Protein backbone atom coordinates (compact mmCIF):
# COMPACT_ATOMS: atom_id res chain seq x y z
CA UNK A 1 0.00 0.00 0.00
CA UNK A 2 1.33 3.44 -0.83
CA UNK A 3 0.55 6.19 1.64
CA UNK A 4 -0.69 9.62 0.60
CA UNK A 5 1.59 12.67 0.58
CA UNK A 6 1.00 14.65 3.82
CA UNK A 7 1.65 18.02 2.13
CA UNK A 8 -1.08 17.31 -0.44
CA UNK A 9 -3.44 16.18 2.32
CA UNK A 10 -2.80 19.38 4.30
CA UNK A 11 -3.66 21.50 1.24
CA UNK A 12 -6.93 19.62 0.73
CA UNK A 13 -7.72 19.78 4.45
CA UNK A 14 -7.22 23.56 4.50
CA UNK A 15 -9.82 23.96 1.75
CA UNK A 16 -12.28 21.62 3.50
CA UNK A 17 -11.75 23.23 6.90
CA UNK A 18 -12.31 26.73 5.49
CA UNK A 19 -15.56 25.57 3.86
CA UNK A 20 -16.67 23.79 7.06
CA UNK A 21 -16.03 26.84 9.24
CA UNK A 22 -17.75 29.17 6.76
CA UNK A 23 -20.76 26.84 6.59
CA UNK A 24 -20.99 26.87 10.41
CA UNK A 25 -20.54 30.66 10.56
CA UNK A 26 -17.33 30.38 12.59
CA UNK A 27 -15.01 33.31 11.95
CA UNK A 28 -12.49 33.14 14.81
CA UNK A 29 -11.75 29.52 15.70
CA UNK A 30 -9.15 28.55 18.29
CA UNK A 31 -6.74 25.88 17.06
CA UNK A 32 -5.47 23.08 19.31
CA UNK A 33 -3.07 20.29 18.34
CA UNK A 34 -2.78 17.01 20.24
CA UNK A 35 0.85 16.28 21.09
CA UNK A 36 2.93 15.31 19.19
CA UNK A 37 1.77 14.52 15.66
CA UNK A 38 -1.37 16.60 15.97
CA UNK A 39 0.70 19.66 16.84
CA UNK A 40 2.81 19.10 13.70
CA UNK A 41 -0.32 18.72 11.55
CA UNK A 42 -1.92 21.78 13.19
CA UNK A 43 1.13 23.95 12.51
CA UNK A 44 1.28 22.79 8.88
CA UNK A 45 -2.45 23.49 8.53
CA UNK A 46 -2.12 26.98 10.04
CA UNK A 47 0.79 27.67 7.66
CA UNK A 48 -1.31 26.50 4.71
CA UNK A 49 -4.21 28.70 5.85
CA UNK A 50 -1.85 31.66 6.24
CA UNK A 51 -3.16 32.04 9.79
CA UNK A 52 -1.33 33.81 12.59
CA UNK A 53 -3.73 32.37 15.19
CA UNK A 54 -2.09 31.10 18.37
CA UNK A 55 -1.82 27.32 18.56
CA UNK A 56 -2.82 25.53 21.74
CA UNK A 57 -1.30 22.15 22.55
CA UNK A 58 -2.75 19.26 24.52
CA UNK A 59 -0.88 16.39 26.11
CA UNK A 60 -3.65 13.95 26.99
CA UNK A 61 -1.45 11.40 28.80
CA UNK A 62 -3.18 11.82 32.17
CA UNK A 63 -6.63 11.64 30.54
CA UNK A 64 -6.17 8.36 28.66
CA UNK A 65 -8.26 5.41 29.80
CA UNK A 66 -5.20 3.13 29.45
CA UNK A 67 -3.01 5.28 31.73
CA UNK A 68 -3.14 2.73 34.56
CA UNK A 69 -2.20 -0.12 32.18
CA UNK A 70 0.52 1.58 30.15
CA UNK A 71 1.89 4.06 32.69
CA UNK A 72 3.18 7.50 31.96
CA UNK A 73 5.01 8.19 28.71
CA UNK A 74 8.47 9.61 29.45
CA UNK A 75 7.88 12.63 27.16
CA UNK A 76 4.81 14.02 28.97
CA UNK A 77 4.65 17.81 28.79
CA UNK A 78 2.03 20.17 30.14
CA UNK A 79 -0.80 21.30 27.90
CA UNK A 80 -0.60 24.93 26.80
CA UNK A 81 -3.78 26.79 25.90
CA UNK A 82 -3.02 30.47 25.21
CA UNK A 83 -6.72 31.37 25.07
CA UNK A 84 -9.99 30.75 26.89
CA UNK A 85 -11.92 27.57 26.13
CA UNK A 86 -15.26 28.71 27.55
CA UNK A 87 -17.63 29.71 24.74
CA UNK A 88 -14.99 29.38 22.01
CA UNK A 89 -15.19 27.54 18.70
CA UNK A 90 -12.34 25.04 18.84
CA UNK A 91 -10.59 23.19 16.03
CA UNK A 92 -9.05 20.07 17.57
CA UNK A 93 -6.33 18.56 15.36
CA UNK A 94 -4.70 15.12 15.50
CA UNK A 95 -2.54 13.13 13.13
CA UNK A 96 -4.09 9.65 13.09
CA UNK A 97 -7.55 8.65 14.29
CA UNK A 98 -7.63 4.98 15.13
CA UNK A 99 -9.72 3.83 18.11
CA UNK A 100 -10.98 7.30 19.09
CA UNK A 101 -9.58 7.03 22.61
CA UNK A 102 -7.07 9.87 22.19
CA UNK A 103 -9.85 12.18 20.99
CA UNK A 104 -12.06 11.14 23.92
CA UNK A 105 -9.18 11.95 26.29
CA UNK A 106 -8.64 15.33 24.57
CA UNK A 107 -12.33 16.21 24.90
CA UNK A 108 -12.28 15.31 28.59
CA UNK A 109 -9.27 17.57 29.14
CA UNK A 110 -10.77 20.45 27.15
CA UNK A 111 -13.99 20.35 29.17
CA UNK A 112 -11.92 20.61 32.35
CA UNK A 113 -10.87 24.06 31.06
CA UNK A 114 -14.40 25.17 30.19
CA UNK A 115 -17.36 24.53 27.92
CA UNK A 116 -16.57 25.37 24.29
CA UNK A 117 -19.26 26.63 21.92
CA UNK A 118 -18.25 23.89 19.46
CA UNK A 119 -15.45 21.48 18.65
CA UNK A 120 -14.48 20.68 15.07
CA UNK A 121 -12.32 17.58 14.76
CA UNK A 122 -9.62 17.54 12.07
CA UNK A 123 -7.41 14.47 11.42
CA UNK A 124 -4.74 13.87 8.82
CA UNK A 125 -5.72 10.18 8.60
CA UNK A 126 -8.74 8.19 9.73
CA UNK A 127 -7.80 4.51 9.94
CA UNK A 128 -11.47 3.46 10.02
CA UNK A 129 -10.84 1.31 13.11
CA UNK A 130 -13.03 3.17 15.59
CA UNK A 131 -13.91 1.68 18.94
CA UNK A 132 -15.81 4.81 19.94
CA UNK A 133 -18.39 6.79 17.93
CA UNK A 134 -15.92 9.53 16.96
CA UNK A 135 -15.51 10.79 13.39
CA UNK A 136 -13.56 13.80 12.10
CA UNK A 137 -15.37 16.75 10.53
CA UNK A 138 -12.39 17.23 8.22
CA UNK A 139 -10.04 14.40 7.23
CA UNK A 140 -7.12 14.18 4.84
CA UNK A 141 -7.64 10.53 3.91
CA UNK A 142 -9.36 7.40 5.21
CA UNK A 143 -7.34 4.19 5.13
CA UNK A 144 -8.13 0.62 6.05
CA UNK A 145 -5.12 -1.27 7.38
CA UNK A 146 -4.55 -4.91 8.24
CA UNK A 147 -4.67 -5.68 11.97
CA UNK A 148 -0.86 -5.90 12.11
CA UNK A 149 -0.27 -2.56 10.33
CA UNK A 150 0.10 0.95 11.76
CA UNK A 151 0.90 4.34 10.29
CA UNK A 152 3.53 6.55 11.88
CA UNK A 153 3.88 10.27 11.20
CA UNK A 154 7.32 11.83 11.49
CA UNK A 155 8.04 15.53 11.44
CA UNK A 156 7.65 18.32 12.09
CA UNK A 157 9.09 19.36 8.75
CA UNK A 158 8.67 17.77 6.38
CA UNK A 159 5.75 15.64 7.48
CA UNK A 160 6.21 12.04 6.33
CA UNK A 161 4.06 8.95 6.70
CA UNK A 162 5.48 5.47 7.19
CA UNK A 163 3.61 2.17 7.10
CA UNK A 164 4.77 -0.12 9.89
CA UNK A 165 4.25 -3.87 10.00
CA UNK A 166 3.95 -5.06 13.61
CA UNK A 167 4.11 -8.71 12.50
CA UNK A 168 7.75 -8.41 11.49
N, C-alpha and C positions, 0 to 999 in steps of 0.2 A: 504494500500500500504506500502510495506517495502522499506526503502530508502537504497541506496548502502552505503558501507563502504568508507568513505573519504580516508583512508590510502591506500586501494586497488586502488581507482580511481587515486590517486596521482602517484602510481607506474606505472599504465598503461599510464597515461598522460606523464610521463617522457620518456617512450619508444617512444610514438608517437611524442612528441616534438623533441626528438633527431633525429628521422627519417625525420621529416618535415624540420628541419634546415639543415640536411645533404643534402637532396634532393634539397633545395634552394641554397646550397653552402654558407651558413651562418656559420661562424666559431666563431665570437665574438659578440653574441647578447647582448643587454642591456635589463635587466629585470625590469619591472615596475608593481607594484601591485596597484590596486585601493582600497583605504581605505574603509572599514576595512577588510572585508572578503577576498578581493582579495590579500591583503598584507599577510594574514595568508596562503592562498593557495600558493602564490608565494614563501614564505619562505619554506614551506613544499616541494615544487617542487625543489627549489634550493638545499635543503638538500638531497632529493632523487637523484638528478643529481650529488651530490658531488661537486657542484660548489661554488667557493669562490667569484663569481661575486658580485659587489655591487648591492643592490636592491633599485631602485627608488620607491617613493610612490606618488600617486596622490590623492588629495581630490578634487573631481569634483563639490562640492556643488555650487560654484559660476557659473559653466558652465551649470547647469541643466536647461532645458527648463521649469521646473515647480517651479523654484526658487521663482518667484513672487507670486505663488499660495500657496506654502507650507512654505515659509520663510526659514530662515537659521537654520540648525540643530545645536543644542548647542555644539556639539563635533567637529566643524570644526577646522581642523589643516592645516597649510600650506603644499603644496606639496614639496617634496624634491627629486630632481633629481641630483645625484652626478656625472653626466656625461653629455656630450653634446648630444643633440637630432639631430642636423643637420647632415644628411648623415649617421646616425646610423641605424642598424637593431634592431628594438625594439620588445620585447615580452611583450605584454600587458596582464595582468592576472587579472581575476575577479572571484568571487565565483559563482554567479548565473546570467545567462543571461535570462532576461524575455522579456521586451519590446524592449530592445536595446538602450534605452535613456541614460543610464549610460555610455555605450560604446561611443555613439555619443558625449556626454559631454567630456569624456576622450580624444577622438581624437581632439576635438576642442582645449582643453587645450594643448595637446602635440604640435599641430601645431603653437601655440603661442610661443613655445620655439624654433621652427625650423622645418625644413622639413626633416623627417626621410627618409632613403633609403627604408625601408619597415616596416610594422607593422604586426606581427603575433598575432592573438587573441587566448588566451587560457582561457577556462572557466571550472570550476569544473562541473557545471550542466548547461544544456540548457533546459529551460522549454518549448521550442517550442511554445512560445506565442508572437512571434515577431510582433512589430508594425512598425519596420524599417527593411530595408533589410540588416541585420547584422547577420553573422553566424561565429562561432568560427572555426579557423583552427584546433585546438586541443580541444577536449572536453572529460571530464570524463564519463558523461552519459547524455542522453537526456530523459527527463520525460515529460509526459503530465498530468497536474493536472486539477482538477475541478476548476471552476471559483472562488470558495470560499476557495481554498487551496493555501498555500504558503509554501516555504521551507526556513528554517532559519539555517544558519551556525553559530556554536559557536566555540570558540577557544581562543587562538591560538593553544594550545596543551593540549589534543588531539583535532583534528578537529572532530566535531560531527554535523550531520544533524538531523533536527527535522521538522516533518510535522506539520504545523499549520492549524487549521480550523477556518477561519474568521467568519463562520456562527454561531459559538457557543457563 
